[in-house]
Amino acid sequence: MLRLSLFLIMIVTLVLPASAATRMNVGHHDDGLLTNQLNTPPDPAERTAPDLTPEKDLLLKSQATLESLLSDPDYPSLLSLVTRAKAVLIVPKMFKLSFFLGGHGGSGVLLARGTNGKKWSNPAFYTIGGLNYGLQIGGQSSELILAIMSEKGLQALLEHELTLGGSAGASVGTLGRGAQAATGLGAGADVYAFARSEGLYVGVSLDGTIVTPDPSWNKALYGDGATPDGILVQQKFTSPYADRLVTAMP
């Protein structure tokens, strides 16, 4: 009986310190885990990079349109006007469709000449469109370049929108394929339009066509705060995807 009592005392003596140590270790572990949890910042939410495929595609097509029309002998005045222009809008694909009443529209990029008269800005994205009235039957796909010659035309584009042929915008002289070099020149137009078209269209006119910025595409390529003024005048925004187009400007 005595030996049994001594045996029980020995067991209690050995188990109790081990149990206390275990409880202490668990307590320290929990405290460390809690400390780590408090000091660890929350995982940031996953962010998916914007898909710039449409923007990059438009930049490449705009470069191709610029180089093609500048080298086309049917547009002998284009190079001269572009080298003197305040800004240039390139629309690689503008669609027109109507049956007496219809519409036309497309997407393009605008580049402005720097204050030194030489350095071109990175392009800002714009949309172009309008309604067609009168005797207009058919459909057409056009490559279009607008040479903005006056400060008034450029300011209209920077402030909000440019209405071709309207009181809020600029007069326009249209120079199409096969037109004489003097067509539309010397009339003091704010904007000259060069269009190379495919398809049938009767009574084409750009009067009333509205050119306006595309904020969503500008933000996608350049980030928040990318306004037309910041891109074109202040030249605070650049993108490597636009380098080839900027370099192609005369």
TAWOJO-V522971 format. One record per run of one state. SS is the DSSP state (h for helix, s for strand, l for the rest). FROM is the first residue (numbers start at 1). TO is the last residue. If there is no record, write none. Layout:
ss->(SS/SS)
from->(FROM/FROM)
to->(TO/TO)
This chain:
ss->(l/h/l/h/l/h/l/s/l/s/l/s/l/s/l/s/l/h/l/s/l/s/l/s/l/s/l/s/l/h/l/h/l/h/l)
from->(1/2/40/53/71/78/85/87/100/102/114/120/121/124/133/137/149/151/160/161/165/170/171/172/177/191/201/210/214/215/223/228/234/240/249)
to->(1/39/52/70/77/84/86/99/101/113/119/120/123/132/136/148/150/159/160/164/169/170/171/176/190/200/209/213/214/222/227/233/239/248/250)
